[in-house]
Amino acid sequence: MKLKLIFTIILICFGIYGFSEEYSDTVKPELVYDTSLLESNNIIRVGVLYKLKPHWHIYWKNSGDSGLPTKIKFILPDGFEAGDINWPIPNAYKRSGDILDYGYEDQVLLWSDVKVPYDYKKISDIQVGIKTKWVSCEEICIPGKAEFTENIDLKHKIKLFNIWSPNLPANKNNNFDIKVVSSDNNYEIIINNKGLGNDFKLFPNPGKAIDIESISYKDNGNNRSDILFTVTIYPGHELNTNKIDTVISYVDKENTRKGFNYSINIEDLIVKN
């Protein structure tokens, strides 16, 4: 078990972390969908828009040092298949106790691209259900959950999805020269930003066996940006991949926040306890 999860459990058990079993009004979820392409063998989009109270946040697929990832389960008609959740680029939140969380504040749309079956025949409506769970945090953390079942009536909110789609990380890096180097137990992602970006941030999603810790940032000038970190493998866990998935965010020349998926090869990057 990761040290961060052990730490969270200890805090919960002693009542310090502030978890409550009651439903929270800090988050208001809403079922949303885009059925503009509801035809056989096409894709529709179904998701949850989470609206949060000011200063509260919910969690990304890697929650960071505390909290739990936001969960969505889709209940769809026969033959409809939901893909992976689309996660916009997260933010980092430093909390008391030097806790670093990854997630979203204000509002966020999480959604899935849903494949329509090839034998689908258009009807007046179809029924879609969603079950979602989350943890919202400010100084305390409160779990919440909601269930929706609706007959979606061929109306769609394509504008909402089009607003959020640019906030997804690009599938790969197309702009920067990147390499990873090590010195003793410290590691660096060296980015030649080519003057095209600044304020680089790392959001790791390493899985259960690995953790990336002590992340810090350094601007060396001459279009060079460095991300420093340590990597630890936890005893009792087997590696089932040769890479660590991450998202790297940055601010471009137009002052727009963007990001891309970046995989770090595990070879020679593991420090065993």
N, C-alpha and C positions, 0 to 999 in steps of 0.2 A: 504494500500500500504506500502511496506517495506520502512524503512527510507533510505536505500541505493538507492532505485529507485527514491525517492523524491529528494535526493541529486544529483543524476545524471541528472534528469530533470532540476533542477535549474541551474546546470552548463551548460547544453546545451542551455537553454533559454538565458543565459547571455553571451554565446559565449566563456566561459572559458574552457569548456571541449574539444573544438577543433573538434567537429563533422563536417564532410563534406558530402554533398549529392552526391559528385562526386564518380565515380568508382575508387577504389584504386588498384594500382599495388603492394601494400605491400604483397598481398596474391595471389598465383597462384594455383587455384584448378584444379584437374585432375580426371576425372571419371575412376575408376579402378574396375576390377571384376575378380572373380575366378569361372570359369565355369567347373572346372575339374569334378564336380559331377552333371553335367546337365543331369539328368535322371528323369523320373517321380517319384514324391513323395520324392525327395531328396532335398538337400540344396545347393544353390550357394551363393556366397558372392559378394555384390555390395556396393561400397562406394566412398568416395572422399578423395583423397590425397591432403592435403593443404601444399604448400611450401611457407614459409614466409621469408621476408627480415630479415637480422640479427637485433636482439634486439626488434623485434615486436612479439606480441603474439595474439592469438585468444582464445576464451573462451570455458570452460567446460560447462556441463549441469547446474551447478550453477556457475554463473559468478563471484561471490564474491561481493565486495563492489561497483563495477561499471560494465559497459559493458553489453552485452547481450549474452545469450547462442547461440552457433552455431546451425543453423537449417538445416535439410535436409529433403526434400520431394521426395519420390520415385514415378516415373511414370512407371508402369510395365505392361506387357501383361496380358490379362484376366486370372484369376486363380492363378497368382503368388502373394504371400503374403510376405511383408517385416516385419520382427520382429523389436524389439527395436534397437536403435542405440547402437553399441558397443563403449564405451568410454574408451580409455586407461587411466591409472593413470595420473592425472593432476600434474602440478607444481603450486607453489604459487609465485606471483609476488608482491613485495611491491613497490608502486608508491608514488610519491610526494603527500603530504596531508594525509599520513598514510592510503592510499587506498590499500587494499589487494585484488588482483585478482586471480582467478583460471583458468588455461588454459594451452596453449601449445605454444612453440616457435620452430623455425627451420622448422620442419615439423611434421605432424600428420596424421594418417589414421583413419577416422571415417567410420564405415561400418555397414551394416545390413545383417543378415542371411536371405536369401529369400527362401521361400518354393516353390518348383516346383510343379504344380498341378499333381494329380495322372493320369490324362488323357493326359499329355503332350506327344507329339510325336516329336522326335528329327528332327529339320530342320537345314538348313545351318546357319541361324542367327536368333536372336530375337532382338527386339528393346527395349531399356531401356532408360528412361529419369530421370534426377535428377534436382531439383531446390534447391539451397543452398544459405543461407544468413549468414553473419558473421560480427563481429566488430573486427577490428585489432587495437591494441593500442601499443604505445611507450610512448612518452610524450603527444601526442595527440591521439585521437581515430577516426578511419575512417570506416564507414560501407561499405560493399561490397556484391555483389551478382553475381551469375552465373547460367546458365541453360545449360544442356547437353542433347542431344538426339543422341544415337548411335545405330547402328546395331552391337551388340557384336557377334563376329564371331567364337565362340567356342574356341578361343585362351584364355589363362588364365594367371593370374599373381599370382599363388599360393605361390610363394616364397615371394612376398611382404606381403601377409596376414600372412604367417608363421613367418615373422620377427616381425610383430606388435602384433600377438596374445599373446605372453608372457607378453606384457605390459598391458594386461587387469588385473584388480583386481580379485583375486580368489573369488569364490562365498561365502566362509566363512573362518573364522580363524581356522586353524588347528595346529598352533604352539605355541600360547601364552595363558596364563591365564589372563583374563581381567575382571575387575569389575568397576562399576561406583558408586562413592560416592559423597555426598554433604555436605557442611558446610556453613550455612547461604545462601547467594545467589551465592556461587561459587561451581563449579562442577569439578570433576576429573575423567578421565579415567585412572585407574591404570593398568599398563601392566607388568606382570612378563615375561620379554623377554627371560628368560632361557639361556641367553648368545647367542641367535640365531639371534638377530637383534638389531639395534640401529637407531638413527635419525628418530624416529617416527613422522609422520605428519598427521593431521586430515583435511579431506576435506568433509564438511557437505553438504547435499542436503536436507534441511529441508522443502521445500515447501513454500507456500505463508503466512501461518499463524504463522510460527515460524522462529526465527533467532538464530543462534549460533554466539556469539561475543566474543571478548577479548581472543582469543585463544593464549595460551602460552605453553611452554614445559619445563619440568624439569627432569633431570637425577639424581635419588637419589642413584645411586650405588646399589650394591647387586642385579643386574639384574632387577632393577625396573625403569621403564620409565613412567612419568606422563604427561597427556595432560589436561590442565586446560582451562575452558571456562565458559561463562554465557549463559543462555537460556532465550529468551523472547517470549511471545505470544502477537501478535498484536491485539488490539481491532477491532471488526467488522469482524473477520475471525473465522470460525468454524474449529475445528480439525476434519479431516476425516480419521485419522489414529492414532494408539497408539504407533507409533515408529518414530524415526528420522533416515533416511538413511544416512550413511556416507561411505567414503572410508578412510582407514588408510594405509598409506604407510610406508615403512621402508627399511633399507639397511641390507642385510643379511651378513653372514660370508664371502661370496665370493665377497662382495662389489657390489652386484647386487641390484638395486632398485626393490622392489616388493610391493604388497599391497593386501588388502582383503576388501570385503564389511562387514560392521559392523553396526547393528541396535541398537540404543539407545532407551530403553523404555521411553515413555514420562511421565509416572506416577511419580509425586513428583519432576519433573525436570523443571516445568514451573514457571517462574517469571512473574507475570502480571504487566503491566504498571499501 
